[in-house]
Amino acid sequence: MRMQTRRMRATWFTAALAASMVLHAAPSRDSARASDHADTAENVNRISIDLTDLYIFPSATDPSKVVFVMCVRGLIPTGQGATASFDPSALYQFKIDNTGDSVEDLVIQARFQGAGPQQKVHISGPAKPSSIGTRNVFGRRQPGVGTINQTFQAAPGIQVFAGVREEPFFLDLEQFYTIFPDRMTPLTGMHVDTPNPNAPQAVSWRPNGVARDFLAGFNVLSIVIEMPRALLAPTGGVPGRIGVWMTTSIPAGRPIGSSYVQQERLARPLINEVLVTVSNRRHEANNKSTPTQDPAILAGDLESFLTFPAGRSPAIRNIFKAVAVPDVMIADLASSDPASYLGVETGGFTGGRFGGRALDDDVVDLSCSLIFGTAISDLGLAPADGQQIPALTSDNVGPDAKHFLANFPYLGDPR
């Protein structure tokens, strides 16, 4: 993480505090899940639509463009990427709010035809959706049709890659599941409630030299789209602040492909995956809701976690919820700064005012410092409560094992 070392200041959070917290995960090499990997029984049973991570950052070669990355179907073992392809019956979407109301004004959609190494890629948008919320239809296709694992032009100025890449996320997943085993979904694909949701089974991350990036060596399916920032501005406006989330949806009826119902939603890393228990189908509830429903659904889950096990004061809990709800990733397309997670919300303190999320941002450490550290009280946003847990503020893992590329499609080649 390129977080500056100067003292935290109250100027961090400028306008609508919107952060992201929580950790991704997996226990043993054989029964692992990570990030938002396989977070519900339904997703285990339909793994090719299981969302893992969202990234938004400026193009490295053209500052007038922005890059969106959607990762799905994590934990593809080394050497097995050639056999992986997307779900041809599913709809994959980036949803973009450019008016600040947490409702999608534009969508970028992907659908796939066939399976295997010749699977075809179809892109729609960015365009105004014909329907919003959890039921959607695929819009008018862009003229360019691609093939999986090959870069192509969907339309002038819109470059696309959809296929297998190196897993970009990094975390000591084994220790995460040691701490919170109730975040696991059985590989049987059967939902199981745990007797003591949110009850930690360990009290610290592993130290340097012992901690390891469990995801090193794994692959993931990724949809990478680079396009002009101007295409995302409000009609008659200029590029500016946007909110982004992504969804995967399955057919809602017949004929297949005529309409889709949302199966999963994801934006900020580590929110639903860690702060929300799998028990009582809480992940499912948040996966199938919209950002406008987060104050009624997600906020209660965050309140529960921050009360136990985090033990934070009511004042700190309220600030945290103001930061994390709704679950929408913010980026400022008018900024020429590099991407930096929570950069908009912190006025550039985390590395730049663009916000979004860079591939090498250490979102785990930043999130843990907000949840278990003194960040909120250091900002002067709430009195210190004395309940910080320093042993949980860093997982002691960085992006060292990753092989990010300097140019499109930016994620490392498959392992």
N, C-alpha and C positions, 0 to 999 in steps of 0.2 A: 504494500500500500504506500502511495506517495504522500502520506499525510505529513504535514509540516510539524516540526517539533516545538514550535513556539507555544506558549501557554494558551489554553482554550480561552476564548473571550466571548462575551455575551452577544457580540455582533454576528456570531455563527448563524443563528436561525433568523432569517430576515422576514420573509412573508409566510406563507402557509407551510409550516414545518411538516416535512413529509419524508420520513426516513424509512429504513428497512432494517430489520433485525433478524436474527435466527440462523440456525446452522443446518447444513445438509448432511446426509449420513449413511452408515453401513457397518455391520458387526464383523463378520469373517469374510475372507476373500470369496467364499463360496455362496454366502447368503447376503450379499451386500446390496445396499441402496445408498444413493447419495443425492445431495442437493435436494431437489424436490422429487427425486427418483422413486417411482413405485410407491407413492404416498397413500394410496388406497387400494383395497382389494380389487376394485374395478380396473384400476390402472395396471395392476399386476397381470390381470387377465387380458388386457389389451395394451401391451407395453409400448407399441409403436406410436401411441398418442400421448404418452406420459411426458409432460413438460418437465424440464430440469432447470434451465436458466435463460434469462433475458439480458441482452447487452445492447447499449446504444452508444455510439461514439462517432466522432468526425472521421471522414475519409482521410487516409494517410497520404493520398496522392492528389486530391482535389478538395480544397477547403470549402467549396460551395456545396459539397455533398455530405450526407450522413449515412451511417451504416446501422442496420438493425440485424440482430442475431437471435434466432430462436433455436434452442437446443431441446431435443426430445430423445426418448429411448436411450437413456444412459446405460453405462456399464457394459458396453459391447467389448468383449475381450480382445486382447492383442491378436492380430492376424485374422480376425473374423469379420472385419468390416465389409468385405466383398459380398457377404451374404445378406447384409442388412438393407432394407428399403422401407419407405414410408407406407402408411396405411392408405390404399387407394380409395377406400370408402369414406375417409375422414376429411374434415375441413380444418386447415391450420390458419390462424389469423393473428396479425398484429392489429390492435385497436388503438386509435389515436384520438385523444381529446385535445382540440386546440382552442377551446373556449373556457376551460377552467371549471366545468361542471361535472367532471368524471363520467361523462357520457360520450361514447365514440362519435366523432364527427367524420372520421375517415377510417377506412379499413384497407389493409394489405392482406390478400388472401392467397393461399397456395393449395392446389389440389394435385393429385398424382394419378397417373394412369398406368395400369399394369403393375408388375413387380419385378424384382431382380435387377440386374445391371443395365437393362434397357428401359427401366421405368421412366415415363415421361413426366415433365414438370410443367404445370400451368399456373400462371400468376394473374391475379386481378388486383387493380388498384395501383396507387392509392386513389380511392374514390369514396364518395358518400355512400354509406350502406343503405340498401333498400329496407332493411329491418335492423333494429338495435336490440341489445339485451342478450338473452341466452338462446334465442332462436334466430337463425340466420340462413341466408341463401348465398350461393357463390355468384359473384358479380360477373360483369363482362370481362372476358379474358383479354390480356395483353396479347399482341400479335406473335411475339416470340415464344416458341415452345422449346424447352430444354430437355436434357437427359440427365438423370441422376449422376452425381459425382463429376459433372462438367459445368464450367462457367458458361453463361449465355446472356444475351441481351433480351430482356422481356419486352422492352420498348426503348426508344432513344433516351439515353441517359440513365436507364435502370438496369444495373448489372446484378445477376442472380447466381448463386451457387446453392444447390441442395444436395446433400450427401453426407458421407461419413467423414468426420474430422476427429482429431485428438480431443479428448475431454478437457475443456478449458478450466473447469472449477477445481479448486484445491482446498482440502480440509482433512484433518485427522478424524476420519469417519468412524474408525473403530472406537476411539475414545468417546466420540459423541454418543454412540449407541450404548456405550458403557454407562455414560452419565444418564441418558434418557432412553431406556429400552422401550418405553411405551410409544416411541415415535416409529417403531418398525411395523410394517405390514407383513404378515406371514407369506412366504413364497408359495404357499398352497393356494393363494388367492381367496382365502376365506377371512372375513372380517372377525376380529377378536378384540373384545374389550379387556383392558387391564384393570386389576382391582384398585390400583392407586395411581390414577392419571396424574402426571406432572411430578411424581415423587422421584427425585434424583437418586441414582444408585452409586454415584461417585461424586466427589466434591471438587475436582480439579481436572484441567487438561493435563496431558503428558508434557514433561519438560523438553527443552531443546536437546536434540540428540536421541531422544526416544520417540517423540512425535514424528509421524510420517504422513505424507500425502497419500491416502489410500487410493485416490483416483488416478495416480500416475500409472500410465500404461493402458488405461481404458480409453474407449472411443465413444462417440455420441453421434446421432444424426443431427445435422444442423441445416437451417435455412438462413442464408446470409444474403441480404439485399442492400445494395448501395444505390442511392438516388439523390437528386437535387433537393436541398433543404426547401427550396421555394415551392415544391410540390405539396408540402405539408402545411403551408400557411393558410389561414382563413381566406375565403374568397375576398379579393380586393385588399388583402392585408400584406404583411411582410413576415418572413420567418421569425418566430419567437418561441415562447415557452409552450411546450407540449407535455401532455401526460400520456404514458404508453403502458399497455398491458397486453398479454397474449393469451390466446385460448386455443383449445382443440375441441372439436365437436364431432359427433357421430350422427348418422342418418336418423331423421326424426319420423320417417314414414316412407311410403312408396309414391312414385317411383324413387329408387335409391338415387340420391344426389339432388333431389328437388328441394330439400330443406334439412337443416341440421340443428341439433340441440347440444348445448355446451356440456362438455365432460370435465374439463379442467380449465382453471384460470391461474395465471402467475404473473407477477410483476417484480416487486422488490424481493431480493433474495432473503431467505431465512425467516420469513414471516409465518406462513402457514406450516412450513416444514418443522419448525422447532417450537415456536411459541404456542402452537396449537397441537393438542394431543390427537392421536389417531382414534383413541377410544371415543365411544358414543358418536362415531361418524362425524366428528368435527371437521376433519379435512374435507370430507365430501361436501359438507354444508358450505364451506368457503369456496371450494372448487366450482360449485354450480351456482354461485351467486354473482352479482355484478358489483363494481366499485360503489355504486350508489347505495347498495345494501350493507356495505361494510360497517357503518355506524350501528346498525341493528344486529349484525351477526358477528363479524370479526372482532369488534371492540370488546365484546364480552369475553371472548377467548383470551385476548391480551390482558384484560383486567384480572382474569383468573391466574394466568402465569405470573404476572408481576406481583400478585399478592402472595402466591406460593408456587414455586419455590424461591422466586427472586426476593420476596419480602420487602418490596419498596414502599415508600410512604404514599399516601393518597395524592399528594402534590406531584411527586415524581411520576406516579402512574398516569395522572391526567396529562402531564406534558408528553409522556411517551405515546399515549394514544393519539394526542394531537399531531404527533409526528408521523405515526404509522398508519393512520386511517384517513382517507381510503388508501388501499394498496394499489398505488399507481406510481410508476417510475417517472421522474421529472427530468426533462432536458430543455436547455435554452438554446434554440437553434440560432439565435442572434449573437451568441457568444463565439469568439474565436479561440477560446481556451481549449485545452485538451479535456477529454472526458474524465470525470472523477466522481465516484459514487457519493451522493449527497452534496455535490458541489453547488447546486442551486440553493438547497436548503441552508447551507452553511456559509453562503456568500463567498465561496471559493476556497474556504479553509482546507478542504480535503484535497486540493490540488488544482482546481480550476472551476470557473463559473458555468461551464457547459453542463455539468451534472451528468445524467445518464449513468453509464457504467462501462469502464474499460475492462479489457480482458484480464489485466493483471491487478485490478483493484482488490485489496484484501478486505472484502466485505465481511468476513467472519470476525476479524479483529475489531473492525469499526463497529459492527453491530453489538458485539459482546461488551465493548467499552460503554455503550449506551445502556445496555440492559443491566450489566453487573458492576459497572464502574461508577465514576464520579462525574461523567461528562455533563449531565443535566444540571447538577448543582454547581459545577465549575462555571457553567454558562450564566449562572445567576437566575435561572429560570424557575428554580424551586430550591428550598433550603436543603442542605445536606441531611441525609437520614441515617448515616452511619451503618447502612446495610450493604455496602458494596462488598463484592466477593472477588478480590484480586486474582485468585487462582483460576477464575473463569473468564478473564478478560482477553485472553489470547490463546489460540490453539497451537501457537508456535510452528505454524506451517505457512510457507509462502509459495510463490509461483515458480520456484527454481527449476522444478522438473518439467515445466511446460516448454513447448517449442513454437511459440507464436510467430507468425509471419509478418513481415513489414508491409506486405501488400495484400490485396484481395485474394482469397477469402479470409485472411488474417488468422483464423484458427490453424493450429498445427496440422501437418499431414497425419493421416491415420497411423497408429502404432502397429 
